[in-house]
Amino acid sequence: MLKNDKWIVEQAQQGMIVPFEEKSVRKAVLGAEKEDGSGQRTVQAAIPTISWGLSSYGYDIRLSPHDFRIFRHIPGTVIDPKKFNPKNLEQAELHSDEDGSSYFIIPANSYGLGASLESIKMPPNVTAICLGKSTYARVGVIANTTPLEASWQGESITLEFSNASSADVKIYANEGVVQLLFFEGEACETTYADRGGKYQYQGSGVTLPKV
């Protein structure tokens, strides 16, 4: 069964999503306060953002500004998921615009790894599916569909993005980037935690492939 907003709120109060926003945020104050000509510090006005927070049947999580990596081509090398070479990734620069928004750039026809701002602790009878947001899909950014299995938990979720367009694309930090849908089933015999899943308890930032 796909779980609704009331259930998500109840579970968030028990630590399923931290931090948690009990509404869909479409405007927010981003970045630092500004200083006017007289030396007085003024709070920035709320600006439109790519939405995050609670929706009717899901939750939109945000992209962390602290870690985003882009795959780079190294002539003569092959990326091996069983023997992954971290040198195949390079740290992307975090940029800022005049509104105080922060963003990374995914080059044309490239692939990148980021992390969620939110920590997640899944219940033992629920699996979540991570789906891309429409705003990014319409500019060619595809978020890989990945599961968060029963009883998985981590300080952040590693997120995977492909820029399928022929132009560079901005991807905004501190704003909504993917949506989680929660599916409840009958209690399973063995949870992800029970079998010692290799991505259990992953830390903040990007977690690289493991075997």
C-alpha positions in Angstrom: 0.0 0.0 0.0 1.2 3.5 -0.9 1.3 5.5 2.3 -0.2 9.0 2.6 0.8 12.3 4.2 -0.7 11.5 7.6 1.3 8.3 7.9 4.5 10.1 6.8 4.0 12.7 9.5 3.5 10.0 12.2 6.6 8.2 11.1 8.7 11.4 10.9 7.8 12.1 14.5 9.5 8.8 15.3 12.6 9.7 13.4 12.0 8.3 9.9 13.0 11.7 8.2 15.3 14.2 9.9 15.0 17.2 9.4 11.3 17.1 8.4 9.1 19.7 6.8 5.3 19.2 7.4 4.3 21.1 4.2 5.5 21.6 0.7 7.9 24.5 0.6 7.9 26.5 -2.6 9.5 29.7 -1.3 12.4 30.0 1.1 15.1 32.4 2.4 18.3 30.9 1.0 21.9 31.9 1.6 23.3 34.4 4.1 21.8 37.7 5.2 22.8 40.8 3.1 24.4 44.0 4.3 23.0 47.3 2.9 25.0 50.5 2.3 24.6 51.7 5.9 26.1 48.6 7.4 22.8 47.2 8.5 22.2 43.5 7.9 18.9 42.7 6.2 17.1 39.4 5.8 16.7 38.3 2.3 13.2 38.0 0.9 11.8 34.5 0.2 12.5 33.4 -3.3 10.9 30.6 -5.4 12.6 27.2 -4.9 12.2 23.7 -6.3 9.8 22.4 -3.8 10.6 20.1 -0.9 8.8 18.7 2.0 5.6 16.7 2.5 3.2 15.9 -0.4 0.0 14.0 -0.6 1.6 10.6 -1.0 5.3 11.2 -0.7 8.2 13.4 0.6 10.5 15.6 -1.5 14.0 15.5 -0.1 16.8 18.1 -0.7 20.2 18.0 -2.3 23.1 18.5 0.1 25.5 21.4 -0.8 28.5 19.5 0.8 29.2 16.7 -1.7 28.6 16.4 -5.4 30.8 14.4 -7.7 31.0 14.1 -11.5 32.2 11.2 -13.5 35.1 12.1 -15.7 36.5 10.2 -18.7 40.0 8.8 -18.2 41.3 7.4 -21.5 42.1 3.8 -21.3 40.1 3.1 -18.1 36.9 1.2 -17.6 34.6 1.9 -14.6 34.3 -1.3 -12.6 31.5 -1.4 -10.0 33.2 -4.3 -8.2 36.6 -2.5 -8.0 35.6 1.1 -8.2 38.4 3.7 -8.6 37.5 6.9 -6.8 39.7 8.8 -9.3 36.9 8.3 -11.8 35.0 11.0 -9.9 35.9 14.7 -9.4 34.4 17.0 -6.9 32.0 19.6 -8.4 32.3 23.2 -7.5 29.4 24.8 -5.5 28.3 28.0 -7.2 26.0 30.8 -5.9 23.8 33.2 -7.7 22.5 36.7 -6.9 19.4 35.3 -5.1 21.5 33.3 -2.6 20.7 30.0 -4.3 23.5 27.4 -4.4 24.0 25.0 -7.3 26.3 22.5 -9.0 26.7 22.1 -12.7 26.2 18.7 -14.4 28.0 18.9 -17.8 26.2 17.8 -20.9 25.8 14.1 -21.3 27.4 13.5 -17.9 26.6 11.6 -14.7 26.9 12.7 -11.1 26.5 11.5 -7.5 25.1 13.7 -4.8 23.6 13.2 -1.3 20.4 14.1 0.5 20.3 16.7 3.3 17.9 14.4 5.2 18.7 11.4 7.3 16.4 8.4 6.8 15.5 5.5 9.1 13.1 3.1 7.3 10.5 1.1 9.3 10.9 -2.8 9.1 7.8 -3.3 6.9 8.2 -0.4 4.5 10.3 0.1 1.4 10.7 3.5 -0.3 11.2 4.2 -4.0 13.3 7.3 -5.0 11.9 9.1 -8.1 13.0 12.2 -10.0 11.1 15.5 -9.9 9.2 16.8 -12.9 11.1 20.1 -13.0 14.4 18.4 -13.5 13.0 15.7 -15.9 11.9 18.5 -18.2 15.4 19.8 -18.6 17.0 16.4 -19.2 18.1 15.5 -15.7 17.2 11.9 -14.8 17.3 10.7 -11.3 18.0 6.9 -11.1 15.1 5.0 -9.5 16.5 3.3 -6.4 15.0 1.6 -3.4 15.4 2.2 0.3 14.8 -1.2 1.8 13.0 -2.2 5.0 15.0 -1.1 8.1 17.7 0.7 6.0 19.1 3.8 7.6 21.8 6.3 7.0 22.9 9.9 7.6 22.1 10.6 4.0 20.9 8.9 0.8 23.4 8.8 -2.1 21.6 10.1 -5.2 22.5 9.5 -8.8 21.8 11.9 -11.7 22.2 11.7 -15.4 22.2 14.8 -17.6 20.7 13.5 -20.8 20.7 16.8 -22.6 23.3 18.3 -24.9 23.7 21.4 -22.6 25.2 21.9 -19.1 22.5 21.9 -16.4 22.3 23.5 -12.9 21.2 21.3 -10.0 20.2 23.3 -6.9 21.5 22.5 -3.4 19.2 22.9 -0.4 16.2 22.5 -2.7 14.0 19.6 -3.7 15.6 17.1 -5.9 13.8 13.7 -5.7 10.6 12.3 -4.1 10.3 9.3 -1.8 7.3 7.1 -2.1 6.6 4.7 0.8 5.1 1.2 0.3 4.0 -0.9 3.2 3.8 -4.7 3.0 3.4 -7.7 5.2 6.3 -8.1 7.6 9.3 -9.7 5.8 11.3 -12.6 7.2 14.6 -10.7 6.8 15.1 -6.9 6.7 18.0 -5.1 5.1 19.4 -4.5 8.6 19.0 -8.2 9.5 21.2 -9.3 6.5 23.8 -6.7 7.1 23.3 -4.8 3.9 26.5 -3.2 2.6 25.0 0.4 2.5 23.5 0.2 6.0 24.5 3.1 8.3 26.2 5.1 5.5 27.5 8.5 6.5 26.8 11.9 5.3 27.9 12.7 1.7 28.4 10.4 -1.2 28.9 6.7 -0.6 30.8 5.0 -3.4 30.0 1.6 -4.9 30.8 -1.4 -2.7 30.8 -5.2 -3.2 
